[in-house]
């Protein structure tokens, strides 16, 4: 029996319905923390890089 995904997402239809960003749009982390300053963004990326390095060393 072939395994199928529980939900199919049609990327073209999602993109077609997207609205352009507004002046107050900012990137968000997966836990909905806003990355609304350069310092927050760089700290977030540093955390990702640190986690990758720790995983690589194991």
N, C-alpha and C positions, 0 to 999 in steps of 0.2 A: 504494500500500500504506500503510495507516495504521500509524503508529508507536505501539507500546504500551510501557508501562513494564515493566521486567524483573521488578518485584515490586510487588504490590498490597498495601497495608496497610489493613486494616479497622479504622479508628480506634475505632469503638464496641466491638469485641471487645478491643482493647488497653486501653481505659479501664476496661472492665468487669472485667478481670483485675488491674488495678493494686491494690496494697496501699496503705493510708494511710501517710503519712510517719511515721517514728519520731522520737523526740526527738533523735537524733544525725544525722539527714539534713541535708545542706548542699548548696547549689547547686554545680555543677561546671562548669568551662569545657569547651570542646570537646576540649581535650587533657588532660582529667581532673585539672586542678588544682583543689583545693577552694577555694571562696570562703567560708571559715568565719569571717571577721571582717569587720567593717564596712570597715576600711581596705583589705583585699584586694578586696572588692567594688567600692568606689569607685575604686581604682586600675585595676581591670579595665575598668570603664565609662569611665573617663577615656581609657584606651588605645583603646577603640572609637571614642569621640568624636574623638580626635586623628587616627585613621586616616580617619575620614569627612571631617574637615576637609581633610586633605592630599589626598584624592581629589577633593574639590570644587574645590580651588584649581587643580588641573592643567588 
